[in-house]
Amino acid sequence: MRIFRKEKTITHFSANMKPVHTIELGETVIIETHDCYGGQITDESVLRPDIDLSVMNLATGPFYVNELKAGDVLAIEILDIELEQSGVMVMSDGLGVLGDLVDKSTTKIIPVKDGQILFGDGLVFPATPMIGVIGVAPSEGSVHCAVPGDHGGNMDTKDIGIGSKIYFPVFQDGGLFALGDLHASMGDGEMDGTGVEIGGKIKLKVTKKEDSQLIAPVVETKDAFMFISSAETLEAAIRRGARIVVDHLQRELSLEFGEAYRLLSMLCDLKISQIVNQLVTVRVAVPKELFR
């Protein structure tokens, strides 16, 4: 099994970016990633105002997938995530939903050992590893890795973890996917602007989903398909996510709009992924029973 180190990274997902690695459809690989700060925070004396935010959310890659063409659907299955031995959480004026109440910047280094997060003061929690940034080359232009969109990017969706599968619309030949920004744990919303930011290694398998079409990423978990939507406002993200799901239900189940809309409200769950990035991200969870 091939292992790809974190030396080659991107700061932007771009329509014309050049691949640094090539992998095959069906191949399983291990990819090493930085934490979201690119390793700039080495101890608790280093504060968020001290670091270079232009290189936030470095993503390892991009990877060209042989035989993958524009218009296909790329499937990435997360088989395992190995975390480093410590993560970091920063606090800074203006960061997060209560950032106006933060009177000084602080940094907290948090040990992560044997699958446990040692928060301090006797508080110990199980690690729930997830990938914050994962995406493909967009249809046009360039998007910073800190920003989400239809190409993926900084979706900060906690369901993108061990055992899940992520589907992406492919806009450029080869897909050109990249990933990074691991978290040892992160709650829905990422409300103070940070999870337990950490580096690590991701074991994944890359395939192609046949006879499928997408306009935005979908995350498959054990029980549901999570349709991802990002927009400038929460209301806009919700509306777009709802429309994507209704259109999908109409197409896959041969339903009229009204019946698909009823199913959306009756069986599907709206979940907030993050509300602290340049664009906010929500997901609409559609139970798998609908497609059986």
N, C-alpha and C positions, 0 to 999 in steps of 0.2 A: 504494500500500500504506500502510495506517495504522500509525503508530508511537505507542505508549502509553508515556508517561514514568513514572518511578518515584515521583512525588509522592503518589499515592494507594495506600496499602498497608493491610494488615490485620496484626494480631498474633495473631488467632484465626480459625480456620474455625468458623463458627457456622451453625446451621440457619436462623436468622432474619436473617442479615446482608443488607444492601442492596447491590445492584450499583452500581458506579461507572462501568462501561462496558458497552456492548452490542455484540456482534459477531454475524455471520451464520454459519450452517452453511456450510462450504466456503470460508470466508474465510481468507486468509493475512495475518498481522499480525506486527509486531515489538513485543516487550514489553521494556522496560528494567527492571532489577532492582538492588537494593542488594546489598552483601555481607551475610553473616549477622549482622554487628554493626551494620548500618544506618549504616555510614560513621563510627562513633564512634572507631575506631582510625585516627588520622591519621599517626602515626609510632611508632617503636619505644619511645618513652618512655611510651606509653599501654598499660597492662597490663589483663588481663582483670578483676581486682578493681576497676579504676577505672570500668568502663562499666556501663550500665544493662542488666542481663540480661533484664529484663521485655520488652524490645523486640527480643529475639533473633529471627532468622529472619523478618524482615519479608517479606511476600509481596505483590507487586503485584497489584492487583485489589480486589474480585472482578469477574469478567466474566460477564455474562448472555448466554447463547447462544440466540438466537431459534429457536423451533420445537423446542427440546430440553425434554423433559418428564421428570418423575420416573418412574423405571422404565426409562428409556432407558440406553444405554451411550455415553458420550462418548469420542471418539478424538481425541487430540492428537498430531500428528506433528511431531517436532523437526527442522526443516529446517537450521538453522544456529545457532551460538552464537558471539557476538563478545565476547571478554573485554576487561576493562580492562587497563591497562598494569602493574598490580602487584596482588599478593594478599597475604594476611597469615596467619600461623600463630602462635597463642598457646600458651603452656605455663603451667600453673598448678597449684598444690597440689590434689590430688584429681581432676584432670581426666584421663580416660582410664584404661586398664587398669593403668597403672603410675603413676598419679597420686600414690600414696603415697610414691614415690621422688623426686618433684619438690620440691626444697628452696627454690626461689624462682620467682616469676612472671617470664616473659620474653615479648617479642614480636619476631617476625621478619617484616620486610617483604620480599617476594620479587618481583623483577621478572618480568614475563611479556611477552615481546616476540617477534614473528614466529613465533608458535606454539611458543615454547620457554620453559621454566621455568628461570630462572637462579638456582639454589638457593644458589650460592656455593661457595667452595673448589674451583672448577673443575668443579663438578657441574652439568650441563645435561641437562634431560629434556624430551621432547615433552609439550606440554600435551594433556590429554585431558578437554575440558570436559564437565561433567555438571551436572544440576539436582538439588539436594538437597531442596528443598521444592516440591511441586506437588500440588494436590488440589482437591477440590470441597467444597461445603457438606455437612456430615454429616447423618445422618438425624434427629438430635436433639442438643440441647445445644451446647456450645462447646468446642473443642479448640485449645490453643495451637499456633501454627505450628511450635514446636520438637518437637511430639509427632506420631508417625505413627499411622495407623489405617486402617480400611476405606475412609475417604474420601481416603486418600493422605497429604498433609502431609509431615512431615520423614522421608521414607523413606530418604534418603541412599543411594540405589541407583545404583552407578556406570554401569549400563547405560542410564540415562535421559540419553542424550546425542544427539549429532548422528546422524540416520538412524534413531533408534528411534521407536516409537509407543507411547503409553501409553493404556490403556483404563480408564475409571472407571465404576463404577455411579453412576447419577444419583439422588440422594435428594431433590433439590428442583428445581422447574421452573427451567430456564435453566442448571442445573449450578452456576453461581456458582464458577468455578474461579479460582485465584490461584496464583502461583509466585514463587520467589526462591531465595536461598541457593545461588548457583553455586559450583562448585569448578573450578579449573584442573587439579587432579588430586586423587584420593582413592582410597586402597586399600580393599579389602573389609574391613569391620570399623570403619574410621575409628578406629583403636585408641588414638591419643593424644587423641581427642575433637575433632579438626579436620583438614580437608583444607586445600588452598590456597584459602582463602576469598576470594571476589572478586566484584565486580559485573560487569555486562555487559548484553548485549542478546540476546534469544532470538527467532529467527524460527520461527514455527510455523503449522500449519494445523489448523483445528478441523472435525471431521466427526462423524457419528453412525454407529455400527456397528449395522446392521439385524439383526433376528432373533437377538439375542444376549442373554445374561443373565449378570451378574456379582454377586458379593457383596463383592469386594475388587479392588484394582487389578491389572492385568496389563501387563507391558512386553513389546512385540514387538521383537525384534532380527532381524538377517539370518537367523539359524539357529534361533531358539527363541522360545517364549513363556515369560516369567518371571512366575510367580504369586507375588504379594507377600503376606507374612503378618507381622503385628506382634503382640507380646504382652509380658507382664511378664517372662517368662523365655525363655531360648533354647529350652528343651525344649518349652514351650507354643507358641512361634511355629513350631517345626519340625512339631509334631504337627498344628497347624491348617493349615499350608501343605500338608502331605501329604494331609490329608483333603480340602482344597479341590480339589487336583489329581485325586485318585482319583474324587471325585464328578464332576468335569468329564469325565474320561475315560469314566466309565460313561455319562454322558448323551450325549456327542458320538459315541462309538463303539459305543453299545449293548452294553456289556460288563457282566458280573457283577462284583461287588466283587473277588473273588479274582484275576480276570484283570487288572483295572485296577491292583490293588495290585502284581502281578508286574511290569507295565510300568513303574510308578513306580520300582521298585527296579532294573530292568534297564536303563532308558534315560534316566532323569531325574537331574539333578544338583542337589544341595542346595548353596546358596551363601549366605554370610552377607553381608548388606548393611551393617548397623551394630549395634554392641553397647554404645553409649555414651549413647544417649538414654533418656528416661524409659521407653519401651517399646523392645525390641530388634526388629530387622527381618531377616527372611530371605527368600530367593526360591527357588522350585523351578523349574528350567529344564526345560521340556518340548520336546524337539526337534520341529521342524516336520514331519519325516517321519511322525510319528504321525498327523497329520491329512491326509495326502495320499491 
